[in-house]
Amino acid sequence: MENPQEYYKGSAPMAAAGARSMELRALPNDLAKQCEVIQGVLVHRDMAPWLYDLKLSEQQYADGNIRPVELMLKRIHELDDRPLTIARNPAHRMPTVCRHFSLLLTAILREHGIPARSRCGFGAYFNAGKFEDHWVTEYWNAKQSRWILVDAQMDPIQRKTFALKFDPLDVPRDAFIIAGDAWQRCRTGRGDPSKYGLSHINMAGMWFIAGNVVRDFASLNRIEALPWDVWGMMEMGDEALTDERKALLDKVAALTLAGDHALPEIRKLYESNERLRIPPMVYNVLRNAPESIAS
């Protein structure tokens, strides 16, 4: 088994830029500028109407279902074929969600030889007292010898709107709660599961946290699903969480927080358990249909 830094520098289907790899390698070798590039080509589709004064068409809204970075870049250039370093008007950016901001930064960092991975969990900085479904990027800072969380979605408009009190290039671990941490907090009574979910659709609970634990686990195996992709043991409702499932999720959550030494066990469990491993076809809840994970 290769070391974790090498593993998270390596190419993987979802974050691979394919024919556009050189385009990502040509971007500035500066984290802040890389995030600015991303913010100039993507716009959060759910925030578009109230933060960017955009009324999205059905097709624009559907762009959020694109999974691989290679297809994201194709769509970005269909909307505006200028270089990525030229910020688009919000109306000509690709409408997406947090997962896409996270994945695109992950892809850029890997193309620059920096270990990176997308993390699924909950942001504490969107809605006071709530932990909202969210994704960020985690990269290895060799100089500081630590993994650092980055929220590439937080442009100046969002930083002002949500009154951020921290640098989005170094998100504190109590501002973004990795899904496994949320699971452990609520399992031990240190957290209230009704506070973890997605407020604007009125969904929360242990089942919601469990889904994000599985998504984060898959992401640590370099397969980054959409937030509404479901497979394996994912089911709505806390009643679906049997004792056996809770025990498995306890193990998964612990592994996602265990540190680099856990990578061999993470890989082994993912590959050996079909309830955790993403199959070729997943169920897109928003479209109410099965889809290829490669689409």
Residue, then its C-alpha position, 0 to 999 in steps of 0.5 A: m500500500e502506497n503512503p497516504q500522501e502519494y495515494y491522495k496525489g494520484s489520479a482517480p476517475m471522479a477528480a481526473a481532468g482527462a484531456r484538460s489536465m494541462e489546463l489545471r496544471a497551468l493555473p497559479n500555484d497559489l491556494a488563494k488564487q486557485c479558489e478565486v478561479i473556482q469561484g469565477v467559474l462556478v456558482h452555488r445553485d441554491m444561493a444563486p437567486w438570493l445572493y447573485d440575483l440569478k433565476l436559473s433555468e431547469q437546464q442550469y439547475a440540472d448542471g448540478n448533477i454532473r459528477p466527474v471533473e472532466l465533464m464539469l470542465k467541459r460544461i464550464h467551457e460550453l458556457d464560456d470558452r475563455p481561460l479558467t483564469i477569467a472570472r465569468n459573470p455569475a449568469h455564465r458560471m456553472p451552477t453547482v453545489c458545495r461538492h463541486f467546489s470541493l472536488l474541483l479544488t481537489a483536482i487542481l491540487r492533485e494536478h499540482g502534485i499536492p495530496a488532496r481529498s474532498r470531505c463530506g460533513f457539516g458546516a457550522y457557519f451557515n445557520a446559527g445553531k445548526f450544522e448544515d450538509h456541506w463539503v470542503t477540501e482537505y489538503w496536505n500542507a508539507k511545511q506544517s505537516r498537517w491536513i488543512l480544510v479549505d472551503a473553496q466556495m466561500d467567495p467575498i459575497q458569502r464570507k460577508t453574508f455568513a460573517l465568517k470569523f475564520d480564514p476559509l483557507d484554513v477552516p477550523r475543525d469545529a466550524f466544519i464537522i467531518a461526518g464521522d465526527a458528527w456521528q460520534r458526537c451524536r452517538t455519545g450524546r455530545g451532539d443533537p442529531s436534529k441539528y445536523g442536516l439540511s434546513h431548507i428542505n427540513m431534513a435532519g437526524m442520525w440517518f442523514i448523518a449516516g449517509n454523509v459518513v458513507r459518502d465521506f468514507a467513499s471520498l476517502n477512497r477517491i470516489e466523490a458522489l453527489p450529495w443526493d446519490v444513494w447506494g448500499m445501506m443508505e435509507m431515510g429514517d432513523e428506524a432503518l439504523t439497526d444495531e448492526r448498521k450502527a456498529l458498522l457506522d461506528k467503525v467507519a466513522a472511527l476510521t475516517l477520523a483515525g489519521d493516515h495510518a488507517l488508510p490500509e484498513i479504509r481501503k480494505l473495508y471499502e473494497s470488501n463491503e458492498r454496502l459501503r462501496i459505490p456501485p457502477m449505478v447509484y440512485n439519484v434521489l433528486r431525479n428519482a432515477p438510477e444513474s451511472i456514477a461516471s455521468 
